[in-house]
C-alpha cells in the first residue's frame, strides 16, 4: 500500500487514481494520521473469477508458472480487498 499526504493527493490526484486503477491501494494521511484510502473498484471481475480463467489452463511449464503467478496475485488482491473492507 502506498502512503501519501493529503496535500500530495490534492495536487496529483490523477496520478494516484492511475495507481488505484492498476490495482494499488493508496492511503491518504493528514498530519501523519491515516484519514482515507483509495481502493480499486473490482466490480468488473473478482479475483476468484479471474483466477478461474487460468485454473484449467494446460501448457508448458513456463506458461503454467505465469498462470500460477497471475492467479496468486489475484488471490492476494481479493485478500487485500477483504482486509480493506474490515478496516
ChimeraX commands (.cxc) that place a marker at each C-alpha (Angstrom):
marker #1 position 0.00,0.00,0.00 radius 0.5
marker #1 position 1.23,3.44,-0.88 radius 0.5
marker #1 position 1.05,6.26,1.71 radius 0.5
marker #1 position 0.62,9.87,0.62 radius 0.5
marker #1 position -0.15,13.18,2.26 radius 0.5
marker #1 position -3.50,14.88,1.74 radius 0.5
marker #1 position -1.62,17.75,0.08 radius 0.5
marker #1 position 0.02,15.42,-2.44 radius 0.5
marker #1 position -3.32,13.68,-3.04 radius 0.5
marker #1 position -4.92,17.00,-3.90 radius 0.5
marker #1 position -2.04,18.14,-6.12 radius 0.5
marker #1 position -1.62,14.88,-8.03 radius 0.5
marker #1 position -4.97,13.14,-7.72 radius 0.5
marker #1 position -4.87,11.95,-11.34 radius 0.5
marker #1 position -1.54,10.17,-10.75 radius 0.5
marker #1 position -2.76,8.34,-7.65 radius 0.5
marker #1 position -6.06,7.50,-9.29 radius 0.5
marker #1 position -4.00,5.86,-12.04 radius 0.5
marker #1 position -2.22,3.71,-9.44 radius 0.5
marker #1 position -5.55,2.65,-7.98 radius 0.5
marker #1 position -6.87,1.91,-11.45 radius 0.5
marker #1 position -3.98,-0.55,-11.83 radius 0.5
marker #1 position -4.73,-2.37,-8.58 radius 0.5
marker #1 position -2.83,-0.46,-5.92 radius 0.5
marker #1 position -4.32,0.87,-2.69 radius 0.5
marker #1 position -3.37,4.40,-1.66 radius 0.5
marker #1 position -3.66,5.55,1.94 radius 0.5
marker #1 position -4.10,9.29,2.44 radius 0.5
marker #1 position -2.63,10.85,5.57 radius 0.5
marker #1 position -3.31,14.23,7.12 radius 0.5
marker #1 position -0.71,15.46,9.61 radius 0.5
marker #1 position 0.71,11.93,9.65 radius 0.5
marker #1 position -2.60,10.27,10.58 radius 0.5
marker #1 position -4.41,7.96,8.16 radius 0.5
marker #1 position -7.73,9.53,7.15 radius 0.5
marker #1 position -8.77,7.79,3.92 radius 0.5
marker #1 position -7.93,5.10,1.39 radius 0.5
marker #1 position -8.39,4.89,-2.33 radius 0.5
marker #1 position -9.00,1.26,-3.22 radius 0.5
marker #1 position -9.60,-0.38,-6.59 radius 0.5
marker #1 position -13.20,-1.00,-7.59 radius 0.5
marker #1 position -13.31,-4.65,-8.51 radius 0.5
marker #1 position -16.88,-4.86,-9.73 radius 0.5
marker #1 position -15.62,-5.81,-13.19 radius 0.5
marker #1 position -14.40,-9.26,-12.05 radius 0.5
marker #1 position -13.47,-10.81,-8.73 radius 0.5
marker #1 position -10.02,-12.27,-8.24 radius 0.5
marker #1 position -11.63,-15.68,-7.84 radius 0.5
marker #1 position -13.37,-15.42,-11.21 radius 0.5
marker #1 position -10.23,-14.15,-12.90 radius 0.5
marker #1 position -8.16,-16.95,-11.33 radius 0.5
marker #1 position -10.71,-19.48,-12.59 radius 0.5
marker #1 position -9.81,-18.46,-16.12 radius 0.5
marker #1 position -6.34,-19.93,-15.55 radius 0.5
marker #1 position -7.35,-22.89,-13.35 radius 0.5
marker #1 position -7.81,-25.31,-16.24 radius 0.5
marker #1 position -5.06,-23.87,-18.41 radius 0.5
marker #1 position -2.62,-26.56,-19.59 radius 0.5
marker #1 position 0.58,-25.54,-21.28 radius 0.5
marker #1 position 4.32,-25.77,-20.98 radius 0.5
marker #1 position 5.81,-25.20,-17.52 radius 0.5
marker #1 position 6.78,-21.59,-18.27 radius 0.5
marker #1 position 3.20,-20.74,-19.19 radius 0.5
marker #1 position 1.88,-22.67,-16.19 radius 0.5
marker #1 position 4.23,-20.70,-13.91 radius 0.5
marker #1 position 2.94,-17.45,-15.38 radius 0.5
marker #1 position -0.68,-18.53,-14.94 radius 0.5
marker #1 position 0.01,-19.57,-11.34 radius 0.5
marker #1 position 1.70,-16.24,-10.63 radius 0.5
marker #1 position -1.30,-14.36,-12.03 radius 0.5
marker #1 position -3.73,-16.49,-10.02 radius 0.5
marker #1 position -1.66,-15.91,-6.89 radius 0.5
marker #1 position -1.68,-12.13,-7.43 radius 0.5
marker #1 position -5.42,-12.13,-8.00 radius 0.5
marker #1 position -5.97,-14.10,-4.79 radius 0.5
marker #1 position -3.77,-11.60,-2.95 radius 0.5
marker #1 position -5.84,-8.73,-4.35 radius 0.5
marker #1 position -9.00,-10.41,-3.07 radius 0.5
marker #1 position -7.44,-10.84,0.40 radius 0.5
marker #1 position -6.26,-7.21,0.41 radius 0.5
marker #1 position -9.74,-6.07,-0.61 radius 0.5
marker #1 position -11.36,-8.05,2.21 radius 0.5
marker #1 position -8.82,-6.59,4.67 radius 0.5
marker #1 position -9.57,-3.08,3.41 radius 0.5
marker #1 position -13.29,-3.62,3.98 radius 0.5
marker #1 position -12.61,-4.90,7.51 radius 0.5
marker #1 position -10.86,-1.65,8.42 radius 0.5
marker link #1:1,2 radius 0.2
marker link #1:2,3 radius 0.2
marker link #1:3,4 radius 0.2
marker link #1:4,5 radius 0.2
marker link #1:5,6 radius 0.2
marker link #1:6,7 radius 0.2
marker link #1:7,8 radius 0.2
marker link #1:8,9 radius 0.2
marker link #1:9,10 radius 0.2
marker link #1:10,11 radius 0.2
marker link #1:11,12 radius 0.2
marker link #1:12,13 radius 0.2
marker link #1:13,14 radius 0.2
marker link #1:14,15 radius 0.2
marker link #1:15,16 radius 0.2
marker link #1:16,17 radius 0.2
marker link #1:17,18 radius 0.2
marker link #1:18,19 radius 0.2
marker link #1:19,20 radius 0.2
marker link #1:20,21 radius 0.2
marker link #1:21,22 radius 0.2
marker link #1:22,23 radius 0.2
marker link #1:23,24 radius 0.2
marker link #1:24,25 radius 0.2
marker link #1:25,26 radius 0.2
marker link #1:26,27 radius 0.2
marker link #1:27,28 radius 0.2
marker link #1:28,29 radius 0.2
marker link #1:29,30 radius 0.2
marker link #1:30,31 radius 0.2
marker link #1:31,32 radius 0.2
marker link #1:32,33 radius 0.2
marker link #1:33,34 radius 0.2
marker link #1:34,35 radius 0.2
marker link #1:35,36 radius 0.2
marker link #1:36,37 radius 0.2
marker link #1:37,38 radius 0.2
marker link #1:38,39 radius 0.2
marker link #1:39,40 radius 0.2
marker link #1:40,41 radius 0.2
marker link #1:41,42 radius 0.2
marker link #1:42,43 radius 0.2
marker link #1:43,44 radius 0.2
marker link #1:44,45 radius 0.2
marker link #1:45,46 radius 0.2
marker link #1:46,47 radius 0.2
marker link #1:47,48 radius 0.2
marker link #1:48,49 radius 0.2
marker link #1:49,50 radius 0.2
marker link #1:50,51 radius 0.2
marker link #1:51,52 radius 0.2
marker link #1:52,53 radius 0.2
marker link #1:53,54 radius 0.2
marker link #1:54,55 radius 0.2
marker link #1:55,56 radius 0.2
marker link #1:56,57 radius 0.2
marker link #1:57,58 radius 0.2
marker link #1:58,59 radius 0.2
marker link #1:59,60 radius 0.2
marker link #1:60,61 radius 0.2
marker link #1:61,62 radius 0.2
marker link #1:62,63 radius 0.2
marker link #1:63,64 radius 0.2
marker link #1:64,65 radius 0.2
marker link #1:65,66 radius 0.2
marker link #1:66,67 radius 0.2
marker link #1:67,68 radius 0.2
marker link #1:68,69 radius 0.2
marker link #1:69,70 radius 0.2
marker link #1:70,71 radius 0.2
marker link #1:71,72 radius 0.2
marker link #1:72,73 radius 0.2
marker link #1:73,74 radius 0.2
marker link #1:74,75 radius 0.2
marker link #1:75,76 radius 0.2
marker link #1:76,77 radius 0.2
marker link #1:77,78 radius 0.2
marker link #1:78,79 radius 0.2
marker link #1:79,80 radius 0.2
marker link #1:80,81 radius 0.2
marker link #1:81,82 radius 0.2
marker link #1:82,83 radius 0.2
marker link #1:83,84 radius 0.2
marker link #1:84,85 radius 0.2
marker link #1:85,86 radius 0.2
marker link #1:86,87 radius 0.2
view
